[in-house]
Amino acid sequence: MNLIMDIGNTATKLAVFQSDKMIQVQTVATTNMLAEVEALLKKFSRVKHGLLSSVKMIDNLEFERLQNLLPIKILDVSFQLPFKNAYDTPQTLGVDRLALMAAAVLQYSKRNVLVIDAGSCVTYDFMDSNQNYLGGAISPGVEMRYKALETFTSNLPLLQKTAPNQRIGSSTEASIHSGVIYGLLHEMEGTIKEYQNKYPDLTVILTGGDTDFLCKQFKISIFANSNFLLEGLNFLLEFNSN
């Protein structure tokens, strides 16, 4: 059994896998991660391997404490990949994007796949049917767009994300919601259509923290899977263990 740890700035996802089947997943405060990992290992005593993926540097002492609980690997660019990485600057590529492409290989082998990860940033990552990862795009996520309007203007308020009920905002708050949400949706739909023009058989996956919020607004056929990254991380651990 494997323990997968996806560490964010404020929240961490912990997932336990039996082979390729996820049997438990939970989101915990990053500051309380060690205690939560220890509790999980007591519950699942057959967990023998772990993989850690993080958007930030791991404190050495914290990592040593984790290693005392379980043999853990940290995902980095030295990992063997189940696809060809054609990115021009692979050393700058986020490990989360590598994991998403690993999940694409696992679940949609021999297809043209576009993975959209809607989190703090929105990333677009494309793999062709020959399992060549070609790259994609990065743009601001939902909360970042709201914060940018408040930060870089004098009079606009910081709002919580809300699905707009009409395209034409009849107040400043309604206009912000319309601009942020519809703007991002149009970006996504436009990006998908451009890829479909070249790859008509395109498979589109939506994942990330805003998956549930955004998929309700989509007018295009997509596969929504909020745990796609975790499944890719587990596959990479298995791939590099065998």
N, C-alpha and C positions, 0 to 999 in steps of 0.2 A: 504493500500500500504506500501511497505517496501523499505528502503534504505540500501543497502549493501555496506560496505567499506572494501576493501582489500588493506591494507597499506604496501607498500614496502619501501625499503631504499631510493629510488629516485622517484618512481612513485606510484601512487595510482589509483586503479580502483574503480569507483563508478557506481552502478547499481540500477535502480529503478524497482521493481517488483510489478505487480498486481497479487496477488495470486501466482501461479507458473510460470507466464509468464513475461519474461524480456521485458520491454518496452523502456528502454534506458540504454546504457552503455557508459562510457567514461573513458579515462585515463588522469590523471592530474598530475602535479608536486606535490609531497607530501608536499612541503613547501607552496603550495597555496591551500591545501585541504579545509581549513575552508571556504574560500571565494567561492569555487566551490560547497561545500555542501549547503551553504546558497542560492546560485543561483538556485540549483536544487530544494530546498524546496519551493522556490517562484514559480517555474514552475509547480511543482507537489504538490499542497497544501494538497492533500489527503494522503500524506505519514505520517503515524502515529508511525511507529516503525523502529528501526535501529539496525543493527548488525555490529560490527567492528572486523575485524581480522587483526592482524599485526605481522610482522616478528621481530619487535623490541618493546621495552618498550614505552608505550604511556606517554607523558608528562602530568602531572596532570592538569596543567592549560589548555592545549589544549583539554583534555577530558572534563573538566568543560565547556568550551566554546561550545563544540559539544553538551553536555547534555542540554545546554540552548536553543539549536536549536531544539532538538528532543530527546525523550527517547531512549537511546542507550544501548545495551548490548555488553559486550566484550566477544568474544568466548574464553573459556578456558576449561580445562579438567573436570570441574564440570558440563558441559552441559550434559543433557540426550541425549543418542545416539540411532538412529534407527537400531542399529546393535550390535552384541556382540564384544567387544574389547578384543582380546586375546593377545595383545602386552604385553611382559613381563615387560616393564617399561612404563606404560601409562602416567606417569607424565612427561616423557621426549619427548613424541610424539608431533610433530608439529601440531598446530591446523589446518594448511592448509591440512594436510594429513587426519585429521578427516573429514573435509569438502568434500574432494574428495570421501571418502568412503560413506558419506551421499548421494552425487550425484549418486554414483553407485547403492545404494539402491533404490533411487527415479526412476532412468531410466532403470536399468537392474536388477530388483528384481528377485531373485531365479536363478541367473546365476553365473558362475565362472567368475570373472572380474579382470583384471589386468589394473590398471591405471598408465600411465607413464606421469609424470609432468616434462616437459623440461623447466626449468627456470634457475636461478643462479646455483642451483643443479638439478640433475635429480633424481627424486624419483620414485620408483617402489612400488606400494601398491596393495595387493591382498586380495580379499574377495571371500570366497567360496559360493556355491549356497545355503547354509544354513544361510547366512548372518553373518558369522564369519570373522572378520578382523584378519588376521594372521600376517601381517607385510609386509616386502619387502626389499628394498635396497635403499641406497643413494650413488650417485657418482657425480663427478664434471660435471657442465654444460658446454655448448659450450664456452662461454666467459671465464670461469674459466680455461679451458684447454689452450686456447690461452695465457692467462695471466701467467699461470704456466710456459710455455715454455720460455717466455721472462724473468720472475722473477728469475728462478732458473738456467739460463744458462748465459754465457757471451756474446754470439754473435748472438743469435736468436732474431729477431724483434717481436714486438707486432703487430699483424695483425687484421684487421676486419674480421668477419666471412664471408666466401665466399664459395659457393658450388663449389667443384672441378670439372673440366671438364674431368679429367682422373685419373685413380687409381695410375699410376706411376708418381710422381712429377718430372718434369725435371728441377726444380730450387728449391732453398731453400724455397721460399714462397709457391710454388706449393706443395712441400713436406709437409710443415706445414699444409696447408689446407687439403691435403689428409689424413694426420695422424689424425688430430683433427676430421674432419667430418666423414670420413669412420670408424675411430676407434669408435666413439660414435654410429654410425649406426650399426656396427657389434655387439657392446655391447648390444644394444637394441634388435636386431634381435635374438641374441643368448639367451638372457634372455627370450624372448617370446617363442622361441622353447623349452626351458627347461620347462617352465610352460605348454606348449601344450603337452609335453610328458606325463605329469601327468593328465592334464585336457584338453582333446582333443576338448571340446566344448567351449574353452576359448574365452571370449569377451575382446578385447584390446581397450583401450581408450588412445589417445594421447592428452595432453593438455599442457598449460603453454605458456610462452612468445615466445618460439621457435617452436611452433606448425606448423605454416605455412611454416617456413623455412625447417623444417625436414621432414614433411609429403610428400613433393615433391620428397624426395630421397628414401622413403620407398618402399620396394618390397613385403611387407607383408600386408595383409588386416587388416586395423585398422579403428576405428572411430575417426576422429579428431574433437575436440570441445574446442576451446580456452576459452570458458566461463564456462567450467565444474565446476571449483572451485566456481564461483559466484553462480551458480545454487545450489550447495551443501550448501553454506552458507545460502542462502535464505530458503532452506528446513530445516536446523537446527533451524533457527529462528522461522519458523512456527511450527516445531515439539515441541519446548520448550515453545511456547506461548499457545498451545492448551491443 
